[in-house]
Amino acid sequence: MSLEETILQANILIVDDEPANVKLLERFLQREGYQNIHSTTQPTQVEQLSAETEFEAFLLDIRMPEMDGYDVMAMLKKQFQDDFLPILVLTAQTDHETRIRALNEGAKDFLTKPFDRLEALTRIHNLIEVCLMHKQLQQQNQILEEKVKERTQELYHTRQEVIRRLGLAAEYRDNETGNHIIRMSQYAYIIAKAHGLPENHADLILNAAGMHDIGKIGIPDRVLLKPGKLDNEEWEIMKSHVTIGAEILSGDDSDLMVASKKIALHHHEKWDGSGYPAGLKGEEISIEGRICAVADVFDALLSERPYKKPWPLEKVLELFKSEAGKHFDPELTPHIDALLPEMLKIKDQYPDIYDEE
C-alpha cells in the first residue's frame, strides 16, 4: 500500500459543536477520498472515542460548551501522555493569544474559519503524514529494542553457559559430578531471596555461584586428587584455590564477574574470622560469599563422595545451628529450616551419579 493510500485510510475525528461545520468538513474530506471519517458535536465523547479508535488526526474546534478545545487537548495529553497528538485546531477566533495558547496546549497546526478548502486539505494531509511517520518510527524503534533485547539475552545466556561449563571443569577435576554446582547455586539463590535481597541480586548470585571453586583448576593433581589426609604444606596449596579463582575472575568489571570473584575469594571465610584466605570477620565478608558458604557446606555435607558418605540430615541441621555466629552468618542459618522442603526438592532434582566400574 502506498503512502497516499495509507493517508486516505487514516482515522480522522472531527470535534465541533456546530453540526453545519461538521458536515462541511465531512464533505470536503469525502470528496478528497478519505475513507474513515468520524465526528462528534459532543466534546465530552472524545475520550471514549479516542480509546476505541486510534486516530491519525483530530480536527478540533476551540469554543464549545461543557468542554472547550483546550479542555479536550488537556484530556488527550493525559490519556496518551508522551505520545504524538495529531491535533489541528479550527476556530473562528483569530487573535494571536488564542493561536499561541492552542499551540502551547498541544495543537500541531492551526486554521482560522472561514478557511480555504485547499489549504485545509493540505494541512490535514500533512498532519496525517507526520503522524504516520511518527508511528512508523515508533514501530522501528520497538523492533530495534526487541532485537537488542534478544541479542542481549543471547549474550547473557552464552556467558552463563561459559561460566557454568568452567565451573563444571573445576568440579570434574575434583572427582565430582558437576551437579554440586547446580544444587549449590540453587540453594544460594533461594537463601538470597529469603534474606531479602532483590531479585536481580539473587539472580546474580545464582549465576555467579557456579564459579566458586574455579581455582581448583590450578591445584596440582598430587594435592587435589590425593586420597588421604593432606599434610600442612599440601593444605596450604589446596587453600590457594580461592586466590587462584579470584585471579582467574579478575579484570572484568561486569556485575557477574565481580560477584563471581567475591564468591570465589570469600566462600571459605568464616563469620568469626577463622576462615581463609584473609581471615575476614562478619560483614567484612561479602554477602555473596556468606550466602555461598552456607549453600556450599549444606550440599557438601549431604552429598556422597567417593571418599565419604553423606551426613544424616539431622546432623547437618545441628551443625548449622552450632556454627551460627562461628562459621556462618547467624542471620543466614535460620533460613535453612524455613527453606528445607525446597532445598531437599532441589537435592532430589539434581542427584549425583557416579560411574560404576
N, C-alpha and C positions, 0 to 999 in steps of 0.2 A: 504494500500500500504506500502510495506517495505521501509526501508531507502535506500537500494541498488536500488530498482525500482525508487524511487524518484530521486536519484542521476543520474540515466541513462536518466531521462526525463528532467534534468536541461537544461536551455538555455545557450549555450556557444557561445561566439563571438571570432572568430579568426581575428586578425588585423595584416596584414603583406603585404608589397608592392610587395613581390615576390610570384607570383601565384604558383610556384612549392612548396614553403614552405606551402602555404595554403592547397594545395591538399594533401600533405603528412600528415599534421595534421588531416585533414578531414578523411582520410583513416584510420589512427590509431584509431580515436575516433569511427568511424562507426563499425570497427571490434570489438571494445570493447563493443558495444551495445548502445552507446549514440544516442539519437533519435532527438535531437533539436540542430543541429549544424548550426551556422550562420557564415558568413565570409565576409570580405571586404579587398580589396587591396588599398582602399582609406581611410586613417585615418580621413579625413575631414567628412566622413559619420558617424563616431562613435556617435556623439552627437545625430543625428536624430534616428539612430538605437537603441540607449540605451533609448531614450524617448519612442519609440514604443514598446520595448520588455524589460522585466525585466530579466537581465542576472545574472546567478549564477557563471559565470567565464568569464574573459576577458583574452585571450591569446595574449599578446601584444609584437610586435617587437619594438625595440628601434630606430634603424637607418632607417628612412623613409623620403621621400620628403614631402614638404609642411608642414606637422606636424610630428615631431618625437614622440617617445613614451612618452617622458617627457611632451610634449605639450598635448598629449591625456590624460595622467594622471591628469594634472592640470585642464583640461576641465571637466573631470569626477568628480573630487573633488568639483569643483564649482557647477556642476549640481546636485550632490547628497549630498553636504555639509557634514554633520557629519555621513552619512550612511556608512555602511561597504562596501568597494570596493574590490571585489574578483579578483585582478589582478595578473596574473602570467606572468612575463617578460621572453621572449625567445629571446636571442640575440647571435650573433657571437662574440660580444665584451667580452673579458674575464678579462679585467683589474679590479682591486679592486675598483678603483674610480667609474666606471660605476655601479658596483654591489651595492655599498653603496648609490650612488645617486638614483638609481632606488627604493631601499627600503625606502629611505627617502622621495621620491616623492609620495609614496602611494602603491607601489607593496607589495603584501603579500608573494610572493615567487619569485625565480629567477632560470632560467635554461640557460646554455650556449649551443650554437649549435657547432657541432652536438651533439644531446642529445640521451641518451639511451631511447629506446621506453618504457621499463617497468618503469623506473624512472619517465619519463614524465607523463605516465598514472597514476602512484601512486600520484604524486604531484597534478595533475589535480583533481583526485578523492578526495584527502584530502582537497583541496581548496574549492570544491563544498560542501563537507560535513560541513566544518566550516561555510560557507555562509548560508547553510540551517539551521544550528543550531542557527546562529545569528538571522535569520528571525523568527524562532520558538520562541526564547527568546523575540524578539520584540513583537510578537503576544501575548505571555503570559503576558508580561508587560502591553500591551494595554488592555487585558481582565481584569487584576487586577486593572488597573486605572479606567476602566469603572465601575467595581464592587465597588471600593472605592467611586467613584463619585456618584453612585446610592445610596450607603449606607449613604454617607454624606448628599445627598439631602433628603433622607428619614428622617434622624435625624433632619435636618433643618426644614422640614415641620412639623414633630412631635412637635418640640419645638415651632414653630409658632402657632400650634393649641393649645398647652397648654397655651401659652400667651394669645391667643385670648379668650379662654374659661375663664381664670382668669379675663380678662377684662370684659367679659360678666357678670360674677358673681358679680362684683362690680356694674355694671350698673343696674342689676336686683334688687339689694338691694336698689338702689336709685329710684325705680319705673320707670326705663327707659326700652326701648325695646331691647337694645343691638345694634341696627343699628346705634346708635350715634357713637360708636367707629369705625365702618366700614367707615362711612362717614368722620369722623374727621381724620382718618388715611389716607384716600384717598386724602383729602384736603391737609394734611400736606405733602404728597408725591409730589403732583404737585407744591405746593408752593416751596418746597425744590429744585425741578428741575428748576423752573423758576428763582430761586435765584442764580442758577449757581453751586449748589452742585453736585458733581459727582454722577453717577448712584448708585454706591454701598452705598454711604452715604444716598441718598434719599431713597433707598430701606430699609436701616437700620431704618430710621425714620418711614417709612410706617409700619414696623413690630413691632417697639417698642411703637408707639403712643397709641396702644390699652391698654397699662398698665398705662395710665396717672392717672386714678382715682382708682387704685387698693387699695389704702389706705383706701377707704371708707368702706372696709370690717371691719376695726377696729373701726368705728364710731358707738356709741350706737344708737339703733333704736329710742329712745326718741328724739335724735337730728336729725339723718339722715332723719327720716320719719315725723318729725313734720310738720303739715300742715301750721302753721302760721309763723310769723317772728321769727327768733332766737334772744334770748337776748344776751348780751355781753358774758356771760360765755359759752353759747351754741355755739356762733360763734367761740370762741377760740377753742372749741372742734372740730368743723367742720373743721377749718383751719388745724388742726393737721393731716388731711388725707394725706397731701403731705409728711410729715416726716414719717408717718406710711408706706406709699407706698415706700419711699426711703429705709426704713429699711427692708421691705419685699424683695426688689430687690437687697439688698447688699450681698456681699460675693462671687460674681462670677465675674471674670474679662473678660468674653467674651464681644465682641463688642456690642452684642444685649442687654445684661443685663446692661452694663454700660450706653448705650443710654436710656434704659427704666428707669433707676434710675434718670438720668438727667431730663428726661421729667416729671416723677412723682414729682420731687422736685421743678422744675422750672416753670411749666406751669401756676402758679398763680403769679409769679414775674412780675413786670411791668417795662417798659423801664425807667421811671422816678424815680424808687426806692420806689414807694409807695405800692408795692405788698408784698406778703408773701411767704415763712416763714422768709427769711433773709433780705428782703428789698434790694435785689441786683439791681444794675443800669446798663443800657446799655449792653455792651458786657461782663459784669460780668455774665450775664445770658447766659447759653449755647445756641448755635444756635438751638439745638433741642428743648429746652424749649421755645424759642422765636417763632419758627415756629408753635409749637403745641398750643401756647397761641392764635395765630391768628385763627388757624383751629378750636379749641375748642369753642371759643366765636362765631365765624361765624355760626357754626352748632347750638349752643345752642340758639342763638337769632332767627334763622329761624325755629326752631323746636317747635311744640306744646307739651306741657306737661300737666298733669292733673291739675297743679296749674297755668298755664299761656297759653296765646295764642301766636302764632308765630308773630314776628315783621314783618311789611311790608319790602320788600327788600330795598326800597329807604331809609328807616330809618336805616337799618343795614349798608348800604354803607355810609351814612352820619356819623354814629358813628365811623366807622373805619377811615374816613378822619379826624374827630375832635380829635380822640385819638392817631393818629400817632405822635410819639415822646413823648407821655404821657404813655398810657397803652402799646402800641405796638411799636416794632422796626419800625422806619419810612421808612426803606428800604424794609420792607416786605409788608406793607399795599398796595402799588401801584399794587402788583401782583394780588390783588383781582379783580380789574377792568379788567385786562388783561385775567384772568382765569375764569371770571364769567360764561361764557357759559358752560365751562367744569365742574365747581363746581355745577351749577344748574342741569346739567345732572346727576352727582353723587347723588345729593339730590333726584332726581326723581327715580333713580335706586334702592336706598335703603331707602324706606319710612318707617316711624314709623307706627306700627299697634297696637292699644290699644284694649284690650278685652272689649267688651260691656257687661255690666251686665244685 
